[in-house]
Amino acid sequence: MKANKPFLSLGVAIGTALCSAATHAAQPVPATMEEMWKIIQQQQKEIEALKAKAGENETLKQEVKQLKAGQQDATKAATGAGPAEPSAKGKSKTDAERKTDILASEVEKLKTQLIIPDKREYKSQYGFGPAASEVYRVNRGLSIGGYGEFLYTNYVADKGDAKDTADMERAVLYVGYKFNDWIILNNEFEFEHASTGEGSEEKGEVSVEFSQLDFLLHRAANIRAGLMLVPMGFINEIHEPTTFHGNHRPNVEQYIIPSTWREMGAGLFGEIVPGLQYRMYAMNGLNAEGFESSGIREGRQGGSMSIAENWAYTGRLDYTPAAVPGLLVGASTFIGDAGQDELYAGRKISALTQLYEGHVEWRYRGMEFRALGAYGHIGDAAVLSQAKGETIGSANYGWYTEVAYDIMPWLWKDSSQYLAPFFRYERYNTLASVPTGFDNYGGFYDRWIYQGGLTYKPIQNIAIKADYRNISSNGGPVPDEFNLGVGFIY
């Protein structure tokens, strides 16, 4: 203990000991100062550890500094000769009781500041979005966050029978718990479309998007287990609305990479060398029973009584070179049988499903660029198509590029707000190759999308978006859309 801080250390030590006495009704107040000092000596090591943790946490240094003055004032008040306060029974409190009340209050304030900081830092960690990463930054205990999206869609061309819609698309709650410095539970609960409906009416649903335990063992090797997000593409893991442009997630990352995609499993994640991160898991496979002409999306099992006769393996690498600030390059894959020991056209099949994806992102001085490409292959597609009565593509692909630029510094130099026009082009085909003798439906599932719009963020937690999508296919017209919406994180 440093010589220039004796009163602060003494105050914290006394406060912690007395806080313990005040919060356990069955334990009497120390009768003498000698007994009090025995309690202080027993808890001195815990106090030093608490102070050390506070010093290591950069986000809490300022809060701890502000509390030091309060600690010193409380120590002076506890050792002074002020008037006795009346107790609940009408009698005057003893000197020891008065000291206990004052110092217990101050130490409880310190503990609250250390566990639940007033200020939150929003940044992605361990493959999660900014809000979902909050549990990794708390000192210990409960963490709560979330996000939401609501939007209006107006069909403005090739409308046909399409109706304009207004939708509370999703409201999400993150609930995490940090048991200690190396064991962390993280959960995402999603409520879609504002209601699950009434009676036979079907609208939204309530889902567990992920629920996983992380065991942080070493920078290069950590364990993750539970209901986990498949680590593919930009959107599947980091899908909070403030992290992408446009009111709708890219179609390539809905139909080729079927976001949001989660399965039961376990695996490893970490940083091999500075800037090179990986995630690799073993997970239960897809279920080919849900495959459709529109893609593999309905083959996701999502941890709901999943059939686990066949397992799959997925892995991802991301590299952020220090020599090129803001650059991210990476790739991922998912490989596994989807037959799940079921009969198709009278026999069991493997339906080996392969998906490969590469991506690049660069953010530099207000400029933002993204590009992603994905290719998939499905085995035994002919047998699946025959059994299901619709064409299942043996090959599929998709890609998109996107560019945006923050123009707010040009409009308002000292503003911390954000305003970015963006443009995205997508192309995907879920029936890029079909089994011999089966129809590709005239190219209806071969689509390309031109999308442009604006993203405005008055603060980093809120994104107000407007965009226009022109959707075309070889198989006939698809309605164009004007979308207006708001997304938020907390």
ROROMAR-695313 format. One record per residue (C-alpha): residue in three letters; y, x, z. Coordinates in Angstrom, 1 decimal, always signed. Each point is the difference from the previous one (the first is absolute). Layout:
BEGIN
residuo_y_x_z
ala_Y_X_Z;
...
END
This chain:
BEGIN
residuo_y_x_z
met_+0.0_+0.0_+0.0;
lys_+3.4_+1.4_-1.0;
ala_+2.4_+0.9_+2.8;
asn_+2.9_-1.9_-1.6;
lys_-1.8_-3.3_+0.1;
pro_-1.3_-0.5_+3.6;
phe_+1.6_-3.3_+0.6;
leu_-1.2_-1.6_-3.2;
ser_-3.6_+1.1_+0.5;
leu_+0.1_-1.0_+3.6;
gly_+1.4_-3.4_-0.9;
val_-2.6_-0.6_-2.7;
ala_-2.8_+1.1_+2.3;
ile_+1.1_-2.2_+2.9;
gly_+0.6_-2.9_-2.4;
thr_-3.4_+0.1_-1.5;
ala_-1.7_+0.2_+3.4;
leu_+2.0_-2.9_+1.3;
cys_-0.4_-2.0_-3.2;
ser_-3.7_+0.1_+0.6;
ala_+0.5_-1.3_+3.5;
ala_+2.3_-2.8_-1.2;
thr_-2.3_-1.3_-2.7;
his_-3.1_-0.2_+2.1;
ala_+0.5_-2.7_+2.7;
ala_-3.1_+1.1_+1.9;
gln_+1.3_+3.5_+0.6;
pro_+2.5_+0.2_+2.9;
val_+3.4_+1.8_-0.2;
pro_-0.4_+3.6_+1.4;
ala_+0.8_+0.0_+3.8;
thr_+1.4_+3.4_+0.1;
met_+1.6_+2.5_-2.4;
glu_-2.9_+2.3_+0.5;
glu_-2.4_-2.6_-1.4;
met_+2.4_-0.5_-2.9;
trp_+0.0_+3.7_-0.8;
lys_-3.8_+0.0_-0.1;
ile_+0.1_-2.7_-2.6;
ile_+2.6_+2.0_-2.0;
gln_-2.1_+3.2_+0.1;
gln_-3.1_-2.0_-1.4;
gln_+2.0_-1.3_-2.9;
gln_+2.0_+3.1_-0.9;
lys_-2.3_+1.0_-2.8;
glu_+0.1_-3.4_-1.6;
ile_+3.8_+0.1_+0.1;
glu_+0.1_+3.4_-1.7;
ala_-2.3_-1.3_-2.7;
leu_+2.2_-3.1_-0.6;
lys_+3.1_+2.2_-0.3;
ala_-1.8_+2.3_-2.4;
lys_-0.9_-2.9_-2.3;
ala_+3.5_-1.3_+0.1;
gly_+1.2_+3.4_-1.1;
glu_-2.4_+0.1_-2.9;
asn_+1.0_-3.4_-1.3;
glu_+3.1_+0.6_-2.1;
thr_+0.8_-3.7_-0.2;
leu_+0.2_-0.3_+3.8;
lys_+2.0_+3.1_+0.9;
gln_+3.3_-1.9_-0.1;
glu_-1.3_-2.8_+2.2;
val_-1.4_+2.4_+2.6;
lys_+3.4_+1.9_+0.1;
gln_+1.8_-3.3_+0.6;
leu_-2.4_-0.8_+2.9;
lys_+0.6_+3.3_+1.8;
ala_+3.4_-1.1_+1.3;
gly_-1.5_-3.2_+1.3;
gln_-2.8_+1.9_+1.7;
gln_+2.5_+2.3_+1.8;
asp_+2.1_-3.0_+1.1;
ala_-3.1_-1.8_+1.3;
thr_-1.0_+3.2_+1.9;
lys_+3.4_+0.1_+1.7;
ala_-0.1_-3.7_+0.8;
ala_-3.4_+0.4_+1.5;
thr_+1.0_+2.9_+2.3;
gly_+3.4_-1.5_+0.9;
ala_+0.9_-2.1_+3.1;
gly_+0.9_-3.4_-1.6;
pro_-0.2_-3.3_+1.7;
ala_-3.5_-1.5_+0.4;
glu_-0.9_-2.9_-2.3;
pro_-1.4_-3.2_+1.4;
ser_-3.7_-0.5_-0.7;
ala_-1.7_-3.2_-1.1;
lys_-0.8_-0.8_+3.6;
gly_+3.6_+0.3_+1.1;
lys_-0.5_+3.4_+1.5;
ser_+1.7_+3.2_-1.1;
lys_-2.1_+2.2_-2.2;
thr_-1.1_+3.4_+1.3;
asp_+1.4_+3.2_-1.5;
ala_-3.3_+0.7_-1.7;
glu_-0.2_-3.5_-1.5;
arg_+3.5_+0.3_-1.4;
lys_-0.8_+3.4_-1.5;
thr_-3.2_-1.5_-1.5;
asp_+1.9_-2.8_-1.7;
ile_+2.7_+2.2_-1.5;
leu_-2.2_+2.8_-1.3;
ala_-2.8_-2.4_-1.2;
ser_+2.5_-1.8_-2.2;
glu_+1.3_+3.2_-1.6;
val_-3.5_+1.5_-0.6;
glu_-1.2_-3.4_-1.5;
lys_+3.0_+0.2_-2.4;
leu_-1.0_+3.6_-1.0;
lys_-3.6_-1.1_-0.6;
thr_+1.1_-2.9_-2.2;
gln_+2.2_+2.2_-2.1;
leu_-2.8_+2.5_-0.5;
ile_-2.6_-2.6_-1.1;
ile_+2.2_-2.5_-1.9;
pro_+2.9_+1.9_-1.6;
asp_+3.1_-2.0_-1.0;
lys_+0.3_+1.7_-3.3;
arg_-2.8_-0.1_-2.6;
glu_-0.6_+2.5_-2.8;
tyr_-1.3_-1.5_-3.2;
lys_-2.2_+2.4_-2.1;
ser_-3.5_+0.0_-1.4;
gln_-2.8_+1.8_+1.8;
tyr_-3.8_+0.4_-0.5;
gly_+0.1_-2.2_-3.1;
phe_+1.9_-3.0_+1.4;
gly_+3.3_-1.6_-0.7;
pro_+3.1_+0.7_+2.2;
ala_-0.5_-3.1_+2.3;
ala_-3.8_+0.5_+0.2;
ser_+0.5_+3.6_+1.1;
glu_+2.0_-0.9_+3.1;
val_-3.1_+0.2_+2.4;
tyr_-0.3_+3.7_-0.8;
arg_+3.4_+0.7_+1.4;
val_-0.1_-1.9_+3.3;
asn_-0.7_+2.1_+3.1;
arg_-2.8_-2.3_+1.1;
gly_-0.9_-3.6_+0.2;
leu_+0.9_-3.0_-2.1;
ser_+1.8_+0.1_-3.3;
ile_+1.2_-3.1_-2.0;
gly_+1.4_-0.2_-3.5;
gly_-0.4_-1.9_-3.2;
tyr_+1.4_-1.1_-3.3;
gly_+0.6_-3.1_-2.1;
glu_+0.9_-1.2_-3.5;
phe_+1.4_-3.3_-1.3;
leu_+0.9_-0.7_-3.6;
tyr_+1.0_-2.5_-2.6;
thr_-1.5_+0.1_-3.5;
asn_+1.5_-1.7_-3.0;
tyr_-2.1_-0.2_-3.2;
val_+2.6_+0.4_-2.8;
ala_-2.0_+0.4_-3.3;
asp_-3.4_-1.1_-1.3;
lys_+0.0_-2.2_+3.0;
gly_-2.7_-2.5_-0.9;
asp_-1.2_-1.8_+3.1;
ala_+1.1_+2.7_+2.4;
lys_+2.1_-1.3_+2.9;
asp_+2.8_+2.0_+1.7;
thr_-0.9_+1.0_+3.5;
ala_+1.5_+1.0_+3.3;
asp_-2.4_+1.8_+2.3;
met_-0.2_+1.7_+3.4;
glu_-2.4_+2.5_-1.7;
arg_-1.1_+1.7_+3.2;
ala_+0.9_+0.7_+3.6;
val_-1.7_+3.0_+1.5;
leu_-0.4_+1.2_+3.6;
tyr_-0.9_+3.6_+0.9;
val_-1.5_+0.4_+3.4;
gly_-1.1_+3.5_+1.0;
tyr_-1.0_+1.7_+3.2;
lys_+0.2_+3.7_+0.8;
phe_-2.7_+0.7_+2.7;
asn_+1.0_+3.6_+0.3;
asp_+1.2_+2.9_-2.1;
trp_-3.0_-0.1_-2.3;
ile_-1.5_-3.5_-0.1;
ile_+2.0_-2.7_-1.8;
leu_-0.8_-3.6_-1.0;
asn_+1.9_-1.5_-2.9;
asn_-0.2_-3.6_-1.2;
glu_+1.7_-2.1_-2.7;
phe_-0.2_-3.8_+0.2;
glu_+1.3_-1.9_-3.0;
phe_+1.0_-3.7_-0.4;
glu_+0.3_-1.0_-3.7;
his_+2.1_-2.8_-1.6;
ala_+1.2_-1.4_+3.3;
ser_-2.9_-2.3_+0.7;
thr_-3.8_-0.2_-0.3;
gly_+0.4_-3.6_-1.2;
glu_-1.1_-3.3_+1.5;
gly_-3.3_-1.8_-0.7;
ser_-1.2_+0.7_-3.5;
glu_+3.3_+1.7_-0.9;
glu_-0.3_+3.7_-0.6;
lys_+3.0_+2.3_+0.2;
gly_+0.1_+3.2_+1.8;
glu_-2.3_+1.8_+2.4;
val_+0.0_+2.2_+3.1;
ser_-1.7_+3.4_-0.4;
val_-0.5_+3.3_+1.7;
glu_+1.3_+2.4_-2.6;
phe_-1.2_+3.0_+2.0;
ser_-1.2_+0.9_+3.5;
gln_-1.0_+3.6_+0.6;
leu_-0.3_+2.6_+2.6;
asp_+1.3_+3.5_-0.7;
phe_-1.2_+3.0_+1.9;
leu_+2.6_+2.8_-0.5;
leu_-2.1_+3.1_+0.6;
his_+1.7_+2.7_-2.2;
arg_+2.6_+0.1_-2.7;
ala_-2.7_+0.7_-2.6;
ala_-2.7_-2.4_+1.2;
asn_+0.4_-3.4_+1.7;
ile_-2.3_-2.9_+0.2;
arg_+0.8_-3.6_-1.1;
ala_-2.3_-3.0_+0.4;
gly_+0.1_-3.8_-0.2;
leu_+1.4_-2.4_-2.7;
met_+1.9_+2.5_-2.1;
leu_+2.3_-0.1_-3.1;
val_-1.6_+1.6_-3.1;
pro_+2.3_+3.1_-0.6;
met_+0.8_-0.7_-3.7;
gly_+3.4_-0.2_-1.8;
phe_+3.4_-0.5_+1.5;
ile_-0.1_-3.6_+1.2;
asn_-3.4_-0.5_+1.6;
glu_+0.8_+2.1_+3.1;
ile_+3.8_-0.2_+0.0;
his_+0.8_-3.5_-1.0;
glu_+3.0_-0.9_+2.2;
pro_+2.7_-1.7_-2.2;
thr_+2.7_+2.6_+0.7;
thr_-2.2_+2.7_-1.6;
phe_-0.2_-1.3_-3.6;
his_+2.2_-1.6_-2.6;
gly_-0.4_-3.6_-1.2;
asn_-1.0_-3.1_+1.8;
his_-3.6_+0.3_-1.2;
arg_-2.2_+3.0_+0.4;
pro_-1.0_+1.6_-3.3;
asn_-2.7_-1.9_-1.8;
val_-1.9_+3.2_-0.6;
glu_-0.3_+0.4_+3.7;
gln_-1.3_-3.6_+0.4;
tyr_-2.6_-0.3_-2.8;
ile_-1.1_+3.5_-0.8;
ile_+0.5_+1.3_+3.6;
pro_-0.6_-3.2_+1.9;
ser_+2.7_+0.3_+2.6;
thr_+0.0_-0.8_+2.9;
trp_-3.6_+1.4_+0.1;
arg_-1.7_+0.7_+3.3;
glu_-3.6_+0.5_+1.0;
met_-2.0_+1.0_+3.1;
gly_-0.8_+3.7_+0.4;
ala_+0.8_+3.4_+1.5;
gly_+1.2_+3.4_-1.2;
leu_+2.2_+2.9_+0.3;
phe_+3.7_+0.7_-0.7;
gly_+2.4_+2.9_+0.5;
glu_+2.1_+2.8_-1.5;
ile_-2.0_+2.9_-1.5;
val_+3.0_+2.2_-0.5;
pro_+3.8_-0.8_+0.4;
gly_+0.7_-2.7_-2.6;
leu_-3.6_-0.7_-1.0;
gln_-1.3_-3.2_+1.7;
tyr_-3.4_-1.7_-0.5;
arg_-1.9_-3.2_+1.0;
met_-3.7_-0.5_-0.6;
tyr_-2.1_-3.0_+1.3;
ala_-3.4_-1.6_-0.3;
met_+0.5_-3.8_-0.3;
asn_-2.0_-3.0_-0.8;
gly_-0.1_-0.7_-3.7;
leu_+1.5_-2.8_-2.1;
asn_-2.0_-3.1_-0.7;
ala_-0.6_-0.6_-3.7;
glu_-0.4_-3.7_+0.6;
gly_+3.8_-0.2_+0.1;
phe_+0.7_+1.9_-3.2;
glu_+1.8_-2.0_-2.7;
ser_+1.5_+0.5_-3.4;
ser_+3.3_+0.6_+1.7;
gly_-1.4_+3.0_+1.9;
ile_-1.8_+1.1_+3.1;
arg_+2.6_-1.4_+2.5;
glu_-2.3_-2.9_+1.3;
gly_-2.7_+2.6_+0.6;
arg_+1.8_+1.2_+3.1;
gln_-1.8_-0.9_+3.2;
gly_+2.8_+0.7_+2.5;
gly_-2.1_+0.4_+3.1;
ser_-1.0_-3.7_+0.1;
met_-3.7_+0.0_+0.6;
ser_-0.2_+2.6_-2.8;
ile_-3.4_+0.7_-1.6;
ala_-0.6_+3.7_+0.6;
glu_-3.2_+0.6_-2.0;
asn_+1.9_+2.4_-2.3;
trp_+2.6_+2.5_+1.2;
ala_+2.9_+1.6_-1.9;
tyr_+1.9_+3.2_+0.3;
thr_+3.7_+0.5_-0.4;
gly_+2.3_+3.0_+0.2;
arg_+3.6_+1.0_-0.7;
leu_+2.1_+3.1_-0.2;
asp_+3.9_+0.2_+0.1;
tyr_+2.1_+3.1_-0.5;
thr_+3.7_+0.3_+0.9;
pro_+1.1_+3.5_-1.1;
ala_+2.7_+1.5_+2.1;
ala_+1.5_+1.7_-3.2;
val_+0.8_-3.4_-1.5;
pro_+1.6_-2.3_+2.6;
gly_-0.9_-3.7_-0.3;
leu_-3.0_+0.6_-2.3;
leu_-3.4_-1.6_+0.7;
val_-3.1_+0.4_-2.2;
gly_-3.4_-1.4_+0.8;
ala_-3.3_-1.5_-1.1;
ser_-2.7_-2.3_+1.5;
thr_-3.4_-1.5_-0.8;
phe_-2.3_-2.7_+1.2;
ile_-3.8_+0.0_-1.0;
gly_-2.7_-2.3_+1.2;
asp_-2.7_-2.5_-0.9;
ala_+1.2_-3.6_+0.1;
gly_-3.4_-1.8_-0.5;
gln_-0.5_-0.4_+3.7;
asp_-3.7_-0.7_-0.4;
glu_+0.7_-3.4_-1.7;
leu_-1.8_-1.5_-3.0;
tyr_+1.8_-0.2_-3.4;
ala_-1.8_-1.7_-2.9;
gly_-3.2_+0.4_+2.0;
arg_+0.2_+3.6_+1.0;
lys_+1.8_+2.4_+2.3;
ile_+2.7_+2.2_-1.5;
ser_+2.2_+2.9_+1.3;
ala_+3.2_-1.0_-1.7;
leu_+1.3_+3.5_+0.7;
thr_+3.8_-0.4_+0.3;
gln_+2.2_+3.0_-0.7;
leu_+3.8_+0.2_+0.3;
tyr_+2.2_+3.0_-0.6;
glu_+3.7_+0.3_+0.5;
gly_+2.8_+2.5_-0.3;
his_+3.6_-0.3_+1.1;
val_+3.3_+1.9_+0.1;
glu_+3.3_-0.8_+1.8;
trp_+3.3_+1.9_+0.1;
arg_+3.0_-0.8_+2.0;
tyr_+3.1_+2.2_-0.5;
arg_+3.7_-0.6_+0.7;
gly_-0.2_-3.8_-0.4;
met_-2.4_+0.1_-3.0;
glu_-3.5_-1.5_+0.5;
phe_-2.9_+0.3_-2.4;
arg_-3.6_-1.3_+0.3;
ala_-2.9_+0.1_-2.3;
leu_-3.6_-1.1_+0.5;
gly_-3.1_-0.3_-2.1;
ala_-3.5_-1.5_+0.8;
tyr_-3.3_-0.3_-1.8;
gly_-3.1_-1.9_+1.1;
his_-3.6_-0.5_-1.1;
ile_-2.6_-2.6_+1.1;
gly_-3.7_+0.6_-0.5;
asp_-2.4_-2.8_-1.1;
ala_+2.9_-2.0_-1.4;
ala_-2.2_-1.8_-2.5;
val_-2.3_-1.3_+2.7;
leu_+2.9_-1.0_+2.1;
ser_+1.7_-1.8_-2.9;
gln_-3.2_-1.9_-0.8;
ala_-0.6_-1.0_+3.6;
lys_+3.6_-1.1_+0.7;
gly_+0.6_-1.8_-3.3;
glu_+3.2_+2.0_-0.7;
thr_+0.8_+3.4_-1.4;
ile_+0.1_+2.8_+2.5;
gly_+1.7_+3.1_-1.5;
ser_-2.0_+3.2_+0.0;
ala_+3.3_+1.9_-0.1;
asn_+3.5_-0.7_+1.1;
tyr_+3.2_+2.0_+0.2;
gly_+3.7_-0.3_+1.0;
trp_+3.1_+2.1_+0.3;
tyr_+3.7_-0.4_+0.8;
thr_+3.2_+2.1_+0.2;
glu_+3.1_-0.9_+2.0;
val_+3.4_+1.5_+0.3;
ala_+2.9_-0.9_+2.4;
tyr_+3.3_+1.5_+1.0;
asp_+2.1_-0.5_+3.2;
ile_+3.6_-0.7_-1.3;
met_+1.5_-0.8_+3.4;
pro_+1.5_+3.5_+0.5;
trp_+1.9_-0.5_-3.3;
leu_+1.4_-3.3_+1.2;
trp_+0.5_+0.7_+3.7;
lys_-0.1_+3.7_+0.8;
asp_-0.4_-0.1_+3.8;
ser_-2.3_-3.0_+0.1;
ser_-3.5_+0.1_+1.5;
gln_-1.1_-3.0_-2.1;
tyr_-2.2_+0.1_-3.1;
leu_+0.3_-1.6_-3.4;
ala_-2.4_+0.9_-2.8;
pro_-0.6_-1.5_-3.4;
phe_-3.6_+0.6_-1.1;
phe_-2.2_-0.4_-3.0;
arg_-3.9_-0.1_-0.1;
tyr_-2.4_-0.2_-2.9;
glu_-3.7_-1.0_+0.5;
arg_-3.0_-0.2_-2.2;
tyr_-3.5_-1.0_+1.1;
asn_-3.2_-1.5_-1.4;
thr_-2.9_-1.2_+2.2;
leu_-2.2_-0.5_-3.1;
ala_+0.7_+3.4_-1.7;
ser_-3.7_+0.2_-0.9;
val_-2.4_-2.9_+0.1;
pro_-3.8_-0.2_-0.3;
thr_-1.4_-0.6_-3.5;
gly_+0.0_-3.7_-0.9;
phe_+2.6_-1.1_+2.6;
asp_+3.5_-1.2_-0.7;
asn_+3.2_+1.8_+1.1;
tyr_+1.9_-3.3_-0.2;
gly_+2.3_+1.1_-2.8;
gly_+1.6_+2.7_+2.1;
phe_+1.4_-2.5_+2.6;
tyr_-0.7_+2.6_+2.8;
asp_+1.7_+2.8_-2.0;
arg_+3.6_-0.3_+1.3;
trp_+3.2_+2.0_+0.1;
ile_+3.0_-0.7_+2.2;
tyr_+3.7_+0.9_-0.3;
gln_+1.8_-0.3_+3.3;
gly_+3.6_+0.8_+1.1;
gly_+2.1_-0.8_+3.0;
leu_+2.0_+1.0_+3.0;
thr_-0.9_+1.0_+3.5;
tyr_+2.7_-0.1_+2.7;
lys_-0.5_+1.2_+3.6;
pro_+2.9_-0.7_+2.4;
ile_-2.1_+1.9_+2.6;
gln_-3.3_+1.8_-0.5;
asn_-2.0_-2.9_+1.6;
ile_+1.1_-2.6_-2.6;
ala_-0.4_-0.1_-3.7;
ile_+1.6_-2.8_-2.2;
lys_-1.5_-0.1_-3.4;
ala_+0.6_-1.6_-3.4;
asp_-2.1_+0.6_-3.0;
tyr_-1.1_-1.4_-3.4;
arg_-3.5_+0.4_-1.4;
asn_-1.0_-0.4_-3.6;
ile_-3.8_-0.4_-0.2;
ser_-1.9_+0.2_-3.3;
ser_-3.7_-0.1_-1.0;
asn_-2.0_+0.1_-3.3;
gly_-1.6_-3.3_+1.0;
gly_+3.1_-2.2_+0.2;
pro_+3.3_-0.5_+1.8;
val_+0.4_+0.6_+3.7;
pro_+3.1_-1.4_+1.8;
asp_+2.9_+2.4_+0.6;
glu_+1.4_+0.1_+3.5;
phe_+3.3_+0.3_+1.9;
asn_-0.7_+1.0_+3.6;
leu_+2.4_+0.1_+2.9;
gly_-1.2_+1.0_+3.5;
val_+0.5_+1.8_+3.3;
gly_-2.3_+2.4_+1.7;
phe_+0.3_+1.5_+3.5;
ile_-1.8_+2.3_+2.4;
tyr_+0.4_+0.4_+3.8;
END
